[in-house]
Amino acid sequence: MSKRPSFLAYAVKDRGRNQKAIWTKIGAAWPHVDGKGYSIELDAVPLDGRLVLMEPKPDETADQPAMQA
């Protein structure tokens, strides 16, 4: 696996009408060597909401603290 993940994993909790969702970084994903899948490493498991994989921004790394948007 490469050091830099292809995707970062976020738990996204919707808070209701007219409120922004809470995005919490909970892990990362790296492609398999054969290119036919991904390995996902989670530091937490969401109890509800959505699990979203996003490409990291150039200045973002897997070990940064959780973010909210």
C-alpha positions, 0 to 999 in steps of 0.5 A: 500500500502507498503511504498516501491514501486514495480516499479519506473516509468520513461519517456524515451525520445529517442534522436536519433542515437548514443545518449543515451536516457534521463530517467526521474523518474516520479513516482512509482507503488505499487501492489494491496492488492489482487495481481491483479493489480498495482496502479501507482502514477505519479508526471508528465505525459510524452508528448512523448517518452515511459513510463517504469516501472523498479524494484527499486535498493536496494538503490533507493527510490521513493522520490529520484531526477530524473535520467538520463542514 
